Amino acid sequence: MANFIYEGEDAQGNKVSEKVSANDRYAVYDIARNNGHTISSLQEERKFALKNLFNLKRINLFLGKVKNDELVMMTRNLGSMLTAGLTVTRALSVIERQTKNMKLKDVVKQVGAKINKGDSFFESLADFPEVFNDLYVAMVKAGEESGNLSESLQTLSIQMERSSTIKKKIKGAMIYPAIVITVMFVIGVLMMIFVMPTITDLFKGMNKDLPATTQALISTSDFLVNHTILALLGIVGVISGFIYGLRTKIGQHATSWLVTRLPVIGTLAKETNSARTARTLSSLLNSGVDVIQALEITEEVVQNIFYKKILRTARDRVEKGNALSESFIERPDLYPILVGEMILVGEETGQISGMLKELAIFYETEVERKTKDLSTIIEPLLMVVIGAGVGFFAMALIGPIYSISDGIS
């Protein structure tokens, strides 16, 4: 016999939960009927088994992640189905069957169940902040309240897609130099461990004074050879410490300050943040979200601390009755002059969301163009870095050999 747990109601309508032993599920219904209960849910009590710990479905649900592209596709499809006349629950059911991502499938199923119980769509989404951020929830809420949910979802999908495209462009431009520098570092470490020791023995046997660069390479090689594990742990510790430092408050301030002041990169960062700010504000305002809430959500969307402060200041000033454009016009060091002026024109004409959309398109185009140019700038700089590294090794190793040869001559 197996143990079963069923939930339901008794004759008076009170909820009950019972644990019974029976040969099969059909016998459980007979037991419940004899007790005067109706069953709403029934499941077999599972015994502990090692294989349950390695259930791939559970692992996928726990560790799974919803990619931005998957969320964009879901949002676009949802908007299209609502435009075609499907209800929200039916559209979610279609998406649940369509998606291959187990995490997204589970979340969509739970959202649909909450809506069937009487919750609104945006409230159901808000219960899953790891998938649907504040921007997503606010846009859906505005669409529900205005009766233009399908239009809000289409606008949201465009916003998310453009933001994702900018991120991919910038990451793509950075991947090449990151790979080259990483390979150079690995080759350098391997040379110090396997190549340098043979040359070191040659230098030590000559009993000659060596240049400081050569002595530094020999000392580094000796340390890596004699304490390889300690050195590797030290490298991992330095990298981990650096990453942790970037996530601290001081690290975030330092990174936010440095990025906007680097040559070429600084201009790209300013235009990226301008595009993200304009696109987010435009989408929210166009969907009917009030300016105060739109600024609060946009503050969460941008990552740079100094841009967050500007948006927070703008929100506080708008609450006091000041113009939205003031805070942007006062900070031309972070937001290009065009941003503040376009918002000012939008306020004067009553077309702020339209002006912000034009701004977003302009700076998104600029970012795409400059990321392409960035690749052509990075390549010669990498050649210089590689040449400097090779030159340093050559001078440190070949220089002493030449001086010894001259002495012998």
N, C-alpha and C positions, 0 to 999 in steps of 0.2 A: 504493500500500500504506500501511497505517496501523500505528502502533506500539501494542502492547498489553502490559499488565503483569498477570501472573497469580500468584496465591499458592496453594499446595497442599502436597502431601506426595509424597515419592519412594517407591520400593518398600520401603525400610527404615522408613518412617514418619517420616522427618525432614522438617521444614518447609522449603519451597523458595519462592523468589520469582524469577521470570524475566521479562525484557523481550524480546519477540519482535516481528518484523514479519510481518504477514499481510494477506490481502485482506479478511477478515471474521472475526467471532468464532468461526464454526464451524471455520475453518482453525486457529485457536489451539488448540482442543481436540485436533485431529489432531496438531499439533506436540507438545503436552504428552503425548499418549498414546504417541507415538513415543519420547519421552524417558523414559518410564516414570513419569510424574507424574500425579497426580489433582488437579483444580482445585477449590479451595474458593471463590475469589473472582477475578473477572476484570473489568478496566476498561480502557478505551481511554485512552492517554496524550493529553491535550489540548494542542494548541498554544496559544501565547499569542494571545489575541484581546482587543481593547479592550472588546468587549461583555461579556466575562467579568467585567471589573472592575465593571460596572454591573448584575450579575445581581441582580434584586430579591429572590430567595429568599435569597441569601447576605447581602445587606444587612439583610434582616429578621432573619436568624439572629444577625447580629453586633450590630445595634443594637436588636433587639426586646426587649421587656420583658414579663414576665408580671404582669398586674394582679392585685391582691389579690382582686377579685371573681371572676376566672377561676380562681384557685387555690382559693377557697372552693367554687365550683361543682364543680371537679374532685374535691375532697376529699369533698364530700357524695355525689356520684355514685359515687365509688369505694367509700365505706362501704356505700351501698345495694346495689351489685352484689355485694360480698362477703357481705352479709347474705343475698342471694338465692341464694348458693351458687357464684358464679363464682370462678375462681382469680384470683390477683393479676395474672398475666400476661395473661389473657384480658380482665380488667377494664381494664387499661392499654391493651390493643389497641383496645378500644371507645372509650376516651377519646381515644386518638390520632386515630382516624378522626372523632371527633365535634368536636374543638376546631378553631377557625379560626385560632388564634394559632400562627404558624409556630415561634416560639421554644418554646412549651410543647409543641407537637407533636414537635419534635426531642428535647426533654429526656425526654418520656415514652417515646419510642422507644428512647432510649439506656438509660433505667432498665429497661425491659422486657428489652433485650438482656443487661444485666448480671445480671438475675435468672435468665435462661435459662442463663447461664454458671456459675451456682452461688452468686452473691452473695445476701446477704439483702436484703430490701426496704429497711430503714433504711440499710444500708451503701451501697446504690445511690443513695438520695436524698442522702446526705451528700456525694456527689461533685459535687453541684450547689448549693453554698451560696448562690449568687446567686438561686436560686428557692426552695429549702427551707431555712429558718433552723433554728437549734438547737432551738427549741420543736417544730417540725414533726418533725424527725428523732427527738427524744426520745420524743414521743408515739407515733410509729410503732414505735420500738424496744420501748417498754413494751407496746404492743398485741401485737407479734409474740411477745414472751417470755411473756406471760400467756395467749396464745391468744384474745384478744378484740380483734383488729385492727380489725374492722368497728366495734365500739363506740368504740374509741379515735379512729377517723377521724371518726365522727359527733360525738363530743365536741369534737374539734379543729376541725371545721367551724363549730360553734356559737361556740367561742372566737374564731376568726378573724372570723366575721361580726359578732359583738358589738363587737369591737375596731375593725373597719372602720366600723361604724355610728357609734361615738363620734367617730372622726376626721372623718367626713363632717359630722356635726352641728356640730362646732367650726369646721371650715373654712368651712362654709356661713354660720355666724354672722359670720365675719371677712371674707368676700368683699365684702359690701356696703360696709362702711366703707373697705376697701382701694381699691375702685373709685372711690368718691366722692373720697377724698383724692388719688388719682392724677390724676383728671380735673381737680381744682382746681389741682394743681401744673402740669399741662400748659397749662391756660388761663392761669395766671399767667405762665408763661414766654412764651407767645405774645403776651400783652398787652404784656409788657416789650419784646418785639422789634418788634412791628408797631404798637401803639397809643401807647405812651409817647413814642416819638421826636417825634410831632406835637405832643404836649402840652409836651414838653421845650423845643422851639423857642419856644413861646409864653412859657414862664416865663423863659427866658434873655433874650428880647427886652425884658422889663419892667425888668430891672436892679433887682430888689427882693431883699431878704433872704428866703430861704425856710426853712421849718421843717426840722428835722433829718430827719423822716420823708420829706419830699418830696425832699430832697437825696439821701437814701439810695436812693430809688426811681430818681431820675435817674441816679445813679452806676451802679446795677445795670443799668439799661436801656442806658446807653452801653457798658458792658462787654460785655453780651450781643450788642449790635448790631455792635460793632467786632471782637469775638473770639468769634463764634458757635460755630465748630468747637471752639475751645479750651474754651469753656464747656460744650458738650455732652460733650466728652471728660472734662472735670472731673466732671460729674454722673455719667457712667457709672463713672468711677474711684472716686468716693465711694461709690456704691451697691455696686460690686464689693468695695471695701475693707471696707464694713460687713458684707457677706455673708461674706467671708473671715474677718473678725474674730469673727463669731458661731461659726465652726467651729473656732477655736483653743481651746486649753484655758482660757485666761482668759475668752474670750467665752462659752464654755459654762457656766463657773462663774457669770459675771455674769448670764447669761440665766436659768439655773436658780434663782438667788437672787431675781431681780427678779420672775419670773412668779408665784411663790408668795406674793408680798407686795403685789401690785397689788390695789386694791379690785375686788370682784366677780370679776375674772379669777383672783385668787389662790385663792379658794374653789373655783372651777370646776376649776382645775389640781389642787388637792389631791384633789378627789373623782374626777377622771379618773384620776390615778395610783393612787388607792385601788382603783378599779374594775378597772383593768388588772392590778394586783398580785394582787387577790383572784381574778379570773377565771383568770389564768395558773396560779397556785398550785393552785387547785381542779381545773383540768383535768389538770394533771400528776400531782397526788396521787391523783386518782380513777382515773387510768390505770395506777397502780402505780409511778410514778417515786419514788425515795427523796427525802426532804426536802432533803438537801444538794444534790443535782443539781437539784431543782425550784427552789431558791433561786438557784442559779447561773444557770439559764436565765431566770428571772424578772428577774434583775439585767440581763441582756442586752436583755430586752424593754422595760423602762422606759427613758425617755430622760433624765429629770432626774438630774443628777449626785448630788444630795443623797439622792435615793431609792435610787440605786445603792449609796451608802455604807451606808444603813440595812440593805439586803438583804445586803450583804457582811458586816456586823457580825452580823446574825441567823444567817447561815450559819456563821460562826466560833464563835458561842456554842452553836449546836445541836451542832456537832462536839464541843464540850467537855462536852455533856450538859445544857446549860441549856434552858429552855423557849423555844419559838418566839415566844411572845407578848411576851417581855421587851423586845425591841428595838423593837417597835411601840408598846408602852405608854409607853416612855420618850421617844418623839418625837411628842407630841400637836400640836406646831407644824406637822408635815407630814402625819402620818396622823391623821385624826380619832379621838377617844377610842373610838368605837364599834368601830373596826378591831381594836385591841388586846384589847378586852374580849370581842369575839366569838371571836377566835382562842383566848383563854384558856378560854372556855366549851367550845369545840370540843376543846381538849386534855383538859379534865376529863371530857368525855362520850365521847371517842374518835371524834368526828364532825367533824374539822377540815375535810375537803374539803367536807362539806355546809354548814358554817357559812360557809366562804369563798365558796361558790356563792351563798348568801343575801346575803352582803355585796356581791358583784359585781352581783347583780340590783338591790339597793337603790341603790347608787351610780350604776349605769348609768341607772336611772330618774331619779335626781336630776340627772344631767348633761343628759339629754334635756330635762327641764323647764326647767333654768336656761339652756340655750342658746336656748330659745324666749324666755325673759324677757330674755336678753341683747340680742336684737334691739330690743325696746321701749326698753331703756336706751340703746342706741347711737344711735338715731335723734335724740332731742333733743340729745345731745352733739354729733352731727355738725352739727345746725342751729346750735349755739353756735359751733362751729369755723368754719363757713361764714360766719356773721354777723360773727365777729371779723375774718375775712379781708376781707370786703367793706367792713366799717367802716374798717379800716386804710387800704385804697385810697381810700375816700371822703374820709377826713380828710386824707390826704396830698395828694390832688389838688384837692378842692373847697375845702379850708380856705384855701390861698393865693389862690385866685380871689376868694373872698369878701373877704379882707383887702385885696386890690388894688382891688376895687370900692368898698369903704368909703373907701379913700384918694382915689379919683377923685371920690367924692361930696363 
